[in-house]
Amino acid sequence: MTNEQSTQDTTSTEGEAPDFAATLLAIGSGRTHRDLSEQLREVIKACNATFKAGKVQLTLNFKPQKGTGAMFVTADVKVAKPKFDADPSIFYASEDGALHRNNPNQQSLY
């Protein structure tokens, strides 16, 4: 077995679950793992900056191929970074439904 084969092999012995971390590293030649790591770092930075919750979600999809024993494995990464609250702007509504920066019911001092 070559060195590359040993790092890409995620098989397990009978009755033992496949190694999740090794499988994740093998999906997309490691690209999924790198993307997850980068997204995790970005979400943590956004959470620290905003003091709000964030989320990184990994979905693995499995599709067996009939008669071959092959399994297509794809990954879908979704990220929800927290955002700063936008500062509101103050407007005054007139009776005709328009918005004004100054109160239309108050006289101007100059």
N, CA, C and O atoms as CSV, one atom per row, in Angstrom:
chain,resi,resn,atom,element,x,y,z
A,1,MET,N,N,0.857,-1.193,0.000
A,1,MET,CA,C,0.000,0.000,0.000
A,1,MET,C,C,0.889,1.238,0.000
A,1,MET,O,O,1.818,1.343,0.801
A,2,THR,N,N,0.604,2.164,-0.893
A,2,THR,CA,C,1.414,3.385,-0.965
A,2,THR,C,C,1.012,4.338,0.147
A,2,THR,O,O,-0.022,4.156,0.789
A,3,ASN,N,N,1.828,5.344,0.370
A,3,ASN,CA,C,1.537,6.342,1.392
A,3,ASN,C,C,0.234,7.071,1.081
A,3,ASN,O,O,-0.558,7.334,1.985
A,4,GLU,N,N,0.000,7.407,-0.218
A,4,GLU,CA,C,-1.229,8.115,-0.601
A,4,GLU,C,C,-2.458,7.253,-0.345
A,4,GLU,O,O,-3.494,7.746,0.101
A,5,GLN,N,N,-2.331,5.939,-0.637
A,5,GLN,CA,C,-3.461,5.055,-0.392
A,5,GLN,C,C,-3.781,4.965,1.094
A,5,GLN,O,O,-4.954,4.913,1.463
A,6,SER,N,N,-2.786,4.945,1.938
A,6,SER,CA,C,-3.024,4.820,3.372
A,6,SER,C,C,-3.690,6.070,3.935
A,6,SER,O,O,-4.487,5.969,4.868
A,7,THR,N,N,-3.381,7.248,3.391
A,7,THR,CA,C,-4.011,8.463,3.897
A,7,THR,C,C,-5.417,8.633,3.350
A,7,THR,O,O,-6.236,9.309,3.973
A,8,GLN,N,N,-5.723,8.032,2.191
A,8,GLN,CA,C,-7.043,8.159,1.585
A,8,GLN,C,C,-7.984,7.048,2.030
A,8,GLN,O,O,-9.190,7.159,1.809
A,9,ASP,N,N,-7.488,5.990,2.644
A,9,ASP,CA,C,-8.312,4.845,3.020
A,9,ASP,C,C,-9.069,5.132,4.310
A,9,ASP,O,O,-8.462,5.373,5.354
A,10,THR,N,N,-10.380,5.105,4.232
A,10,THR,CA,C,-11.202,5.363,5.419
A,10,THR,C,C,-12.027,4.143,5.778
A,10,THR,O,O,-13.025,4.252,6.491
A,11,THR,N,N,-11.616,2.974,5.286
A,11,THR,CA,C,-12.376,1.765,5.560
A,11,THR,C,C,-12.227,1.369,7.014
A,11,THR,O,O,-11.306,1.804,7.706
A,12,SER,N,N,-13.146,0.540,7.459
A,12,SER,CA,C,-13.116,0.072,8.837
A,12,SER,C,C,-13.254,-1.438,8.843
A,12,SER,O,O,-13.656,-2.044,7.850
A,13,THR,N,N,-12.920,-2.030,9.962
A,13,THR,CA,C,-13.081,-3.471,10.079
A,13,THR,C,C,-14.550,-3.801,10.302
A,13,THR,O,O,-15.343,-2.924,10.645
A,14,GLU,N,N,-14.906,-5.047,10.111
A,14,GLU,CA,C,-16.288,-5.523,10.243
A,14,GLU,C,C,-16.884,-5.080,11.586
A,14,GLU,O,O,-16.299,-5.335,12.639
A,15,GLY,N,N,-18.034,-4.425,11.547
A,15,GLY,CA,C,-18.736,-4.010,12.757
A,15,GLY,C,C,-18.247,-2.700,13.347
A,15,GLY,O,O,-18.842,-2.188,14.296
A,16,GLU,N,N,-17.188,-2.158,12.809
A,16,GLU,CA,C,-16.637,-0.900,13.325
A,16,GLU,C,C,-17.052,0.236,12.391
A,16,GLU,O,O,-17.018,0.084,11.170
A,17,ALA,N,N,-17.439,1.358,12.960
A,17,ALA,CA,C,-17.856,2.508,12.155
A,17,ALA,C,C,-16.653,3.108,11.435
A,17,ALA,O,O,-15.535,3.077,11.951
A,18,PRO,N,N,-16.886,3.661,10.227
A,18,PRO,CA,C,-15.775,4.331,9.543
A,18,PRO,C,C,-15.337,5.556,10.340
A,18,PRO,O,O,-16.138,6.179,11.036
A,19,ASP,N,N,-14.072,5.885,10.228
A,19,ASP,CA,C,-13.523,7.027,10.939
A,19,ASP,C,C,-14.033,8.316,10.283
A,19,ASP,O,O,-13.742,8.584,9.117
A,20,PHE,N,N,-14.798,9.113,11.046
A,20,PHE,CA,C,-15.416,10.324,10.494
A,20,PHE,C,C,-14.377,11.341,10.054
A,20,PHE,O,O,-14.465,11.884,8.953
A,21,ALA,N,N,-13.392,11.601,10.907
A,21,ALA,CA,C,-12.384,12.613,10.590
A,21,ALA,C,C,-11.596,12.226,9.342
A,21,ALA,O,O,-11.322,13.076,8.494
A,22,ALA,N,N,-11.233,10.959,9.223
A,22,ALA,CA,C,-10.491,10.506,8.044
A,22,ALA,C,C,-11.350,10.615,6.797
A,22,ALA,O,O,-10.855,10.985,5.733
A,23,THR,N,N,-12.625,10.300,6.917
A,23,THR,CA,C,-13.536,10.421,5.781
A,23,THR,C,C,-13.664,11.881,5.365
A,23,THR,O,O,-13.605,12.193,4.175
A,24,LEU,N,N,-13.838,12.772,6.329
A,24,LEU,CA,C,-13.963,14.200,6.025
A,24,LEU,C,C,-12.713,14.724,5.322
A,24,LEU,O,O,-12.816,15.513,4.382
A,25,LEU,N,N,-11.547,14.297,5.766
A,25,LEU,CA,C,-10.300,14.723,5.130
A,25,LEU,C,C,-10.178,14.206,3.701
A,25,LEU,O,O,-9.516,14.833,2.875
A,26,ALA,N,N,-10.807,13.072,3.398
A,26,ALA,CA,C,-10.703,12.485,2.063
A,26,ALA,C,C,-11.708,13.065,1.077
A,26,ALA,O,O,-11.477,13.007,-0.130
A,27,ILE,N,N,-12.814,13.621,1.556
A,27,ILE,CA,C,-13.842,14.152,0.656
A,27,ILE,C,C,-13.288,15.354,-0.096
A,27,ILE,O,O,-12.783,16.300,0.508
A,28,GLY,N,N,-13.387,15.304,-1.410
A,28,GLY,CA,C,-12.900,16.418,-2.237
A,28,GLY,C,C,-11.409,16.649,-2.107
A,28,GLY,O,O,-10.944,17.781,-2.237
A,29,SER,N,N,-10.664,15.609,-1.855
A,29,SER,CA,C,-9.201,15.701,-1.695
A,29,SER,C,C,-8.805,16.697,-0.609
A,29,SER,O,O,-7.772,17.357,-0.722
A,30,GLY,N,N,-9.610,16.810,0.432
A,30,GLY,CA,C,-9.305,17.689,1.562
A,30,GLY,C,C,-9.888,19.082,1.436
A,30,GLY,O,O,-9.820,19.871,2.379
A,31,ARG,N,N,-10.462,19.397,0.279
A,31,ARG,CA,C,-11.017,20.741,0.050
A,31,ARG,C,C,-12.167,21.042,1.012
A,31,ARG,O,O,-12.275,22.159,1.518
A,32,THR,N,N,-13.023,20.052,1.264
A,32,THR,CA,C,-14.148,20.265,2.183
A,32,THR,C,C,-13.645,20.610,3.579
A,32,THR,O,O,-14.172,21.516,4.224
A,33,HIS,N,N,-12.634,19.896,4.044
A,33,HIS,CA,C,-12.071,20.150,5.373
A,33,HIS,C,C,-11.480,21.549,5.448
A,33,HIS,O,O,-11.684,22.257,6.434
A,34,ARG,N,N,-10.750,21.951,4.416
A,34,ARG,CA,C,-10.166,23.302,4.389
A,34,ARG,C,C,-11.263,24.370,4.386
A,34,ARG,O,O,-11.174,25.361,5.112
A,35,ASP,N,N,-12.295,24.162,3.567
A,35,ASP,CA,C,-13.401,25.126,3.516
A,35,ASP,C,C,-14.102,25.234,4.865
A,35,ASP,O,O,-14.419,26.333,5.320
A,36,LEU,N,N,-14.343,24.087,5.505
A,36,LEU,CA,C,-14.976,24.092,6.828
A,36,LEU,C,C,-14.130,24.846,7.839
A,36,LEU,O,O,-14.653,25.628,8.633
A,37,SER,N,N,-12.833,24.615,7.812
A,37,SER,CA,C,-11.933,25.284,8.759
A,37,SER,C,C,-11.948,26.793,8.554
A,37,SER,O,O,-11.984,27.552,9.522
A,38,GLU,N,N,-11.921,27.234,7.283
A,38,GLU,CA,C,-11.964,28.669,6.996
A,38,GLU,C,C,-13.303,29.277,7.425
A,38,GLU,O,O,-13.338,30.354,8.020
A,39,GLN,N,N,-14.390,28.588,7.121
A,39,GLN,CA,C,-15.714,29.094,7.497
A,39,GLN,C,C,-15.871,29.137,9.016
A,39,GLN,O,O,-16.455,30.078,9.552
A,40,LEU,N,N,-15.359,28.135,9.703
A,40,LEU,CA,C,-15.416,28.109,11.162
A,40,LEU,C,C,-14.707,29.323,11.743
A,40,LEU,O,O,-15.224,29.974,12.652
A,41,ARG,N,N,-13.522,29.629,11.218
A,41,ARG,CA,C,-12.755,30.779,11.694
A,41,ARG,C,C,-13.541,32.077,11.461
A,41,ARG,O,O,-13.593,32.934,12.342
A,42,GLU,N,N,-14.148,32.223,10.283
A,42,GLU,CA,C,-14.909,33.432,9.961
A,42,GLU,C,C,-16.138,33.584,10.858
A,42,GLU,O,O,-16.447,34.689,11.304
A,43,VAL,N,N,-16.839,32.480,11.123
A,43,VAL,CA,C,-18.020,32.556,11.984
A,43,VAL,C,C,-17.622,32.921,13.412
A,43,VAL,O,O,-18.293,33.729,14.055
A,44,ILE,N,N,-16.544,32.338,13.908
A,44,ILE,CA,C,-16.088,32.645,15.268
A,44,ILE,C,C,-15.695,34.118,15.375
A,44,ILE,O,O,-16.015,34.767,16.370
A,45,LYS,N,N,-15.002,34.657,14.357
A,45,LYS,CA,C,-14.638,36.076,14.380
A,45,LYS,C,C,-15.887,36.957,14.377
A,45,LYS,O,O,-15.942,37.953,15.099
A,46,ALA,N,N,-16.890,36.598,13.569
A,46,ALA,CA,C,-18.129,37.384,13.514
A,46,ALA,C,C,-18.887,37.292,14.838
A,46,ALA,O,O,-19.457,38.284,15.294
A,47,CYS,N,N,-18.898,36.112,15.457
A,47,CYS,CA,C,-19.571,35.955,16.759
A,47,CYS,C,C,-18.894,36.814,17.824
A,47,CYS,O,O,-19.564,37.457,18.632
A,48,ASN,N,N,-17.575,36.821,17.819
A,48,ASN,CA,C,-16.840,37.645,18.786
A,48,ASN,C,C,-17.095,39.126,18.565
A,48,ASN,O,O,-17.197,39.883,19.531
A,49,ALA,N,N,-17.198,39.552,17.317
A,49,ALA,CA,C,-17.394,40.968,17.007
A,49,ALA,C,C,-18.801,41.450,17.334
A,49,ALA,O,O,-18.985,42.591,17.759
A,50,THR,N,N,-19.798,40.583,17.138
A,50,THR,CA,C,-21.192,41.008,17.301
A,50,THR,C,C,-21.823,40.543,18.609
A,50,THR,O,O,-22.890,41.029,18.985
A,51,PHE,N,N,-21.187,39.624,19.296
A,51,PHE,CA,C,-21.735,38.998,20.505
A,51,PHE,C,C,-23.062,38.307,20.207
A,51,PHE,O,O,-23.965,38.280,21.043
A,52,LYS,N,N,-23.166,37.743,18.987
A,52,LYS,CA,C,-24.363,37.012,18.570
A,52,LYS,C,C,-23.966,35.609,18.141
A,52,LYS,O,O,-22.790,35.326,17.912
A,53,ALA,N,N,-24.963,34.729,18.035
A,53,ALA,CA,C,-24.734,33.340,17.655
A,53,ALA,C,C,-24.531,33.208,16.150
A,53,ALA,O,O,-25.073,33.986,15.365
A,54,GLY,N,N,-23.748,32.218,15.766
A,54,GLY,CA,C,-23.541,31.875,14.370
A,54,GLY,C,C,-23.633,30.370,14.213
A,54,GLY,O,O,-23.803,29.644,15.193
A,55,LYS,N,N,-23.519,29.901,12.969
A,55,LYS,CA,C,-23.663,28.464,12.753
A,55,LYS,C,C,-22.885,28.036,11.513
A,55,LYS,O,O,-22.869,28.735,10.500
A,56,VAL,N,N,-22.234,26.862,11.613
A,56,VAL,CA,C,-21.624,26.185,10.477
A,56,VAL,C,C,-22.283,24.816,10.428
A,56,VAL,O,O,-22.266,24.066,11.404
A,57,GLN,N,N,-22.865,24.503,9.274
A,57,GLN,CA,C,-23.613,23.249,9.138
A,57,GLN,C,C,-23.022,22.431,7.997
A,57,GLN,O,O,-22.882,22.925,6.878
A,58,LEU,N,N,-22.678,21.181,8.283
A,58,LEU,CA,C,-22.135,20.259,7.288
A,58,LEU,C,C,-23.168,19.181,7.018
A,58,LEU,O,O,-23.658,18.533,7.943
A,59,THR,N,N,-23.496,18.991,5.750
A,59,THR,CA,C,-24.385,17.904,5.341
A,59,THR,C,C,-23.610,17.013,4.393
A,59,THR,O,O,-23.081,17.484,3.386
A,60,LEU,N,N,-23.538,15.730,4.706
A,60,LEU,CA,C,-22.902,14.765,3.823
A,60,LEU,C,C,-23.990,13.987,3.102
A,60,LEU,O,O,-24.930,13.494,3.726
A,61,ASN,N,N,-23.859,13.881,1.781
A,61,ASN,CA,C,-24.826,13.156,0.965
A,61,ASN,C,C,-24.157,11.909,0.410
A,61,ASN,O,O,-23.023,11.965,-0.066
A,62,PHE,N,N,-24.863,10.782,0.472
A,62,PHE,CA,C,-24.331,9.507,0.030
A,62,PHE,C,C,-25.243,8.923,-1.034
A,62,PHE,O,O,-26.459,8.864,-0.853
A,63,LYS,N,N,-24.647,8.486,-2.162
A,63,LYS,CA,C,-25.430,7.894,-3.238
A,63,LYS,C,C,-24.700,6.644,-3.737
A,63,LYS,O,O,-23.667,6.744,-4.398
A,64,PRO,N,N,-25.248,5.464,-3.415
A,64,PRO,CA,C,-24.601,4.230,-3.871
A,64,PRO,C,C,-24.839,3.994,-5.363
A,64,PRO,O,O,-25.883,4.357,-5.905
A,65,GLN,N,N,-23.862,3.387,-6.006
A,65,GLN,CA,C,-23.979,3.027,-7.408
A,65,GLN,C,C,-24.324,1.547,-7.505
A,65,GLN,O,O,-23.609,0.702,-6.966
A,66,LYS,N,N,-25.405,1.239,-8.183
A,66,LYS,CA,C,-25.885,-0.138,-8.288
A,66,LYS,C,C,-24.836,-1.054,-8.905
A,66,LYS,O,O,-24.228,-0.742,-9.929
A,67,GLY,N,N,-24.648,-2.189,-8.249
A,67,GLY,CA,C,-23.811,-3.249,-8.784
A,67,GLY,C,C,-22.320,-3.002,-8.764
A,67,GLY,O,O,-21.555,-3.858,-9.209
A,68,THR,N,N,-21.882,-1.868,-8.266
A,68,THR,CA,C,-20.445,-1.586,-8.295
A,68,THR,C,C,-19.809,-1.555,-6.917
A,68,THR,O,O,-18.598,-1.737,-6.790
A,69,GLY,N,N,-20.604,-1.326,-5.889
A,69,GLY,CA,C,-20.060,-1.156,-4.547
A,69,GLY,C,C,-19.525,0.240,-4.303
A,69,GLY,O,O,-19.078,0.554,-3.200
A,70,ALA,N,N,-19.568,1.086,-5.334
A,70,ALA,CA,C,-19.067,2.455,-5.202
A,70,ALA,C,C,-20.104,3.332,-4.512
A,70,ALA,O,O,-21.306,3.090,-4.614
A,71,MET,N,N,-19.634,4.331,-3.825
A,71,MET,CA,C,-20.501,5.273,-3.123
A,71,MET,C,C,-20.019,6.686,-3.443
A,71,MET,O,O,-18.873,7.039,-3.164
A,72,PHE,N,N,-20.914,7.499,-4.037
A,72,PHE,CA,C,-20.598,8.898,-4.253
A,72,PHE,C,C,-20.889,9.643,-2.966
A,72,PHE,O,O,-21.973,9.513,-2.398
A,73,VAL,N,N,-19.917,10.428,-2.504
A,73,VAL,CA,C,-20.068,11.200,-1.275
A,73,VAL,C,C,-19.831,12.669,-1.630
A,73,VAL,O,O,-18.779,13.028,-2.158
A,74,THR,N,N,-20.813,13.503,-1.336
A,74,THR,CA,C,-20.666,14.942,-1.547
A,74,THR,C,C,-20.948,15.661,-0.234
A,74,THR,O,O,-21.663,15.155,0.630
A,75,ALA,N,N,-20.379,16.836,-0.106
A,75,ALA,CA,C,-20.554,17.639,1.103
A,75,ALA,C,C,-21.193,18.968,0.745
A,75,ALA,O,O,-20.915,19.554,-0.301
A,76,ASP,N,N,-22.054,19.428,1.638
A,76,ASP,CA,C,-22.687,20.738,1.490
A,76,ASP,C,C,-22.449,21.498,2.786
A,76,ASP,O,O,-22.842,21.040,3.859
A,77,VAL,N,N,-21.810,22.651,2.693
A,77,VAL,CA,C,-21.499,23.466,3.866
A,77,VAL,C,C,-22.356,24.724,3.815
A,77,VAL,O,O,-22.358,25.447,2.819
A,78,LYS,N,N,-23.079,24.974,4.893
A,78,LYS,CA,C,-23.877,26.196,5.003
A,78,LYS,C,C,-23.398,26.960,6.234
A,78,LYS,O,O,-23.132,26.383,7.288
A,79,VAL,N,N,-23.299,28.268,6.066
A,79,VAL,CA,C,-22.780,29.118,7.123
A,79,VAL,C,C,-23.774,30.236,7.406
A,79,VAL,O,O,-24.326,30.837,6.484
A,80,ALA,N,N,-23.997,30.509,8.686
A,80,ALA,CA,C,-24.824,31.645,9.101
A,80,ALA,C,C,-23.980,32.503,10.033
A,80,ALA,O,O,-23.836,32.210,11.220
A,81,LYS,N,N,-23.423,33.580,9.462
A,81,LYS,CA,C,-22.611,34.496,10.271
A,81,LYS,C,C,-23.521,35.556,10.875
A,81,LYS,O,O,-24.413,36.072,10.202
A,82,PRO,N,N,-23.296,35.879,12.137
A,82,PRO,CA,C,-24.087,36.956,12.736
A,82,PRO,C,C,-23.694,38.296,12.138
A,82,PRO,O,O,-22.558,38.488,11.706
A,83,LYS,N,N,-24.627,39.202,12.118
A,83,LYS,CA,C,-24.384,40.531,11.557
A,83,LYS,C,C,-24.687,41.592,12.607
A,83,LYS,O,O,-25.470,41.380,13.533
A,84,PHE,N,N,-24.047,42.729,12.433
A,84,PHE,CA,C,-24.339,43.865,13.299
A,84,PHE,C,C,-25.751,44.356,12.996
A,84,PHE,O,O,-26.203,44.295,11.852
A,85,ASP,N,N,-26.438,44.837,14.013
A,85,ASP,CA,C,-27.747,45.446,13.801
A,85,ASP,C,C,-27.545,46.774,13.082
A,85,ASP,O,O,-26.648,47.546,13.423
A,86,ALA,N,N,-28.372,47.029,12.103
A,86,ALA,CA,C,-28.303,48.296,11.380
A,86,ALA,C,C,-28.908,49.393,12.250
A,86,ALA,O,O,-29.945,49.193,12.883
A,87,ASP,N,N,-28.259,50.542,12.276
A,87,ASP,CA,C,-28.794,51.670,13.021
A,87,ASP,C,C,-30.039,52.181,12.299
A,87,ASP,O,O,-30.014,52.369,11.082
A,88,PRO,N,N,-31.126,52.407,13.037
A,88,PRO,CA,C,-32.341,52.886,12.381
A,88,PRO,C,C,-32.230,54.366,12.020
A,88,PRO,O,O,-31.501,55.122,12.661
A,89,SER,N,N,-32.957,54.760,10.993
A,89,SER,CA,C,-33.078,56.166,10.615
A,89,SER,C,C,-34.443,56.648,11.070
A,89,SER,O,O,-35.418,55.899,11.024
A,90,ILE,N,N,-34.514,57.892,11.508
A,90,ILE,CA,C,-35.782,58.441,11.990
A,90,ILE,C,C,-36.435,59.253,10.875
A,90,ILE,O,O,-35.819,60.150,10.299
A,91,PHE,N,N,-37.685,58.926,10.584
A,91,PHE,CA,C,-38.490,59.655,9.622
A,91,PHE,C,C,-39.827,59.979,10.276
A,91,PHE,O,O,-40.221,59.357,11.262
A,92,TYR,N,N,-40.501,60.943,9.721
A,92,TYR,CA,C,-41.844,61.290,10.181
A,92,TYR,C,C,-42.804,61.032,9.035
A,92,TYR,O,O,-42.547,61.420,7.896
A,93,ALA,N,N,-43.907,60.377,9.343
A,93,ALA,CA,C,-44.906,60.071,8.326
A,93,ALA,C,C,-45.967,61.161,8.318
A,93,ALA,O,O,-46.482,61.549,9.366
A,94,SER,N,N,-46.286,61.650,7.128
A,94,SER,CA,C,-47.353,62.643,7.000
A,94,SER,C,C,-48.666,61.915,6.709
A,94,SER,O,O,-48.683,60.715,6.436
A,95,GLU,N,N,-49.750,62.660,6.773
A,95,GLU,CA,C,-51.067,62.058,6.558
A,95,GLU,C,C,-51.224,61.496,5.150
A,95,GLU,O,O,-52.015,60.576,4.939
A,96,ASP,N,N,-50.480,62.037,4.185
A,96,ASP,CA,C,-50.593,61.538,2.809
A,96,ASP,C,C,-49.689,60.325,2.544
A,96,ASP,O,O,-49.604,59.848,1.412
A,97,GLY,N,N,-49.015,59.828,3.589
A,97,GLY,CA,C,-48.206,58.617,3.470
A,97,GLY,C,C,-46.769,58.850,3.063
A,97,GLY,O,O,-46.057,57.885,2.782
A,98,ALA,N,N,-46.318,60.072,3.021
A,98,ALA,CA,C,-44.929,60.368,2.675
A,98,ALA,C,C,-44.060,60.342,3.925
A,98,ALA,O,O,-44.545,60.552,5.037
A,99,LEU,N,N,-42.768,60.081,3.730
A,99,LEU,CA,C,-41.813,60.110,4.829
A,99,LEU,C,C,-40.967,61.368,4.729
A,99,LEU,O,O,-40.531,61.754,3.644
A,100,HIS,N,N,-40.739,62.011,5.891
A,100,HIS,CA,C,-39.986,63.264,5.950
A,100,HIS,C,C,-38.918,63.152,7.031
A,100,HIS,O,O,-39.134,62.525,8.068
A,101,ARG,N,N,-37.774,63.762,6.780
A,101,ARG,CA,C,-36.709,63.789,7.785
A,101,ARG,C,C,-37.076,64.724,8.928
A,101,ARG,O,O,-36.683,64.481,10.069
A,102,ASN,N,N,-37.826,65.794,8.645
A,102,ASN,CA,C,-38.276,66.736,9.676
A,102,ASN,C,C,-39.768,66.527,9.898
A,102,ASN,O,O,-40.508,66.184,8.976
A,103,ASN,N,N,-40.188,66.738,11.124
A,103,ASN,CA,C,-41.590,66.563,11.482
A,103,ASN,C,C,-42.459,67.572,10.703
A,103,ASN,O,O,-42.325,68.779,10.905
A,104,PRO,N,N,-43.342,67.090,9.821
A,104,PRO,CA,C,-44.171,68.030,9.041
A,104,PRO,C,C,-45.215,68.727,9.882
A,104,PRO,O,O,-45.800,69.703,9.412
A,105,ASN,N,N,-45.485,68.287,11.097
A,105,ASN,CA,C,-46.472,68.895,11.974
A,105,ASN,C,C,-45.864,69.957,12.887
A,105,ASN,O,O,-46.571,70.569,13.687
A,106,GLN,N,N,-44.574,70.170,12.769
A,106,GLN,CA,C,-43.885,71.138,13.625
A,106,GLN,C,C,-43.355,72.276,12.745
A,106,GLN,O,O,-42.790,72.042,11.677
A,107,GLN,N,N,-43.549,73.500,13.213
A,107,GLN,CA,C,-43.068,74.656,12.454
A,107,GLN,C,C,-41.547,74.759,12.543
A,107,GLN,O,O,-40.946,74.422,13.563
A,108,SER,N,N,-40.953,75.222,11.478
A,108,SER,CA,C,-39.511,75.414,11.436
A,108,SER,C,C,-39.171,76.690,12.203
A,108,SER,O,O,-39.915,77.668,12.135
A,109,LEU,N,N,-38.065,76.688,12.923
A,109,LEU,CA,C,-37.635,77.843,13.673
A,109,LEU,C,C,-36.935,78.866,12.798
A,109,LEU,O,O,-36.746,80.003,13.230
A,110,TYR,N,N,-36.553,78.513,11.612
A,110,TYR,CA,C,-35.897,79.467,10.728
A,110,TYR,C,C,-36.235,79.203,9.310
A,110,TYR,O,O,-35.768,79.915,8.422
